[in-house]
Amino acid sequence: MKSNYSRFIWLVVLMCALATGLSFLDRQVLSISIIEIKDELSINDTDYGLINTSFLVGYAIMFTLGGILIDRFGSRRGLALSVALWSAATFLHGFADSLYEFALFRFVLGVGEGGAFPGVIKAVVEWVPKKNRALANGLAIGGSAFGAVVAPPLTVTLMDSVGWRGVFFIVGGIGIVWTIIWLMLPQARSGKSDLNDELHNNTMDVPPLKRQLLSLLKSKEAGTFILIRFLLDPIIYFYMFWIPKFLNETRGVSLEVIGSLFWIPYLALGVSNIFGGFVSDIVLKKTGDVNFSRKTVMGFAALLTAAAIFVRYTDSVGVIILLLSLAFFAHGLWITNYITSIGDTFGRNASSTVVGLSGTAGALSSLIVNPFMGVIIYKFSYNPLWIYAGVMYSVAFIIFTVAIPNIKTISNSQSIKKHKR
């Protein structure tokens, strides 16, 4: 009987992985299909930049709001609404005929996807016992990397057969099917749930933190998690937005070769999301020390990100892809245990809100920093950015260790007492 429950838990985790995979698939379809869309609808590079900005604005707003709403209403309804909204927006892309329609649908896509990661983290906290949560989080968020791997070949294949509009119709329809299946699953830990008392007790082991947003913003722990994302998210956007341009302009790599190789770092990212959670859970089971298990993996990951510094010293495309794969692998180890640490600290009542707040901080930071990246590259070179990417994870780890010397659950009563001082 217990194994049946275990299989059901991992089915929920699989659905979460599919959700994050769809989120990255849906956002990347446009980046590939835009090659045909630009010619057909006369959308220039400036217009395309505006379309992408519309997505980031919606994404930044809804990351926090989505986290708050999902903490209030649970992952079942919250994640279903999120996936349904962004899938509908993706579907509507197929009807777009102008810059403003694309910008509107892209904004709605960002609003929907803003609830993706808070939703899946909430589902993991609701369903999975603490001893398995790092692996579950790795699987759940690792789906995004595999979505990024699948997006280019799938989009190109579909475009050849159904055109760019058909791609949006098909991909959006997949999300609607996901939503229907998700709503067919029973609700976690309700009184009428099919789950047994043991699972109920395991997922209720984290006392609640004050839900109010103001209280969270006053929390040193929440502030630390938010600051870390603010410092590190621009690195990921640098990788996504600037590496193809770097390879083409500074190393003379053709777009065809870039397209045939750039999926490899994303595959490394997806593998490390899962591996980082697996190792962390193994260490936790052997030591019983949440703080040691999470920070051991994060500390190793921070050191491994230094591989990015050496990109500037090589002209070999193969070596560059290897170094980038190491950097992406390190990020996967880091982000899985970072997000799991949020769940360890804030539990089922506030984890999605903190994930949302930190995600918004990262998106806003990227909106601010990315234009300055262009200035730095134009006036100097890519070198300062490679150094930042290779050093800042270690800086963030030091901040994390000093500010939160021991990862532990914060109860509601502890939070109130702390903030009254």
Summary of the structure (lengths in Angstrom):
residues: 421
radius of gyration: 21.0
end to end distance: 48.6
largest distance: 64.7
contacts: 1563
relative contact order: 0.14
helix: 87%
strand: 0%
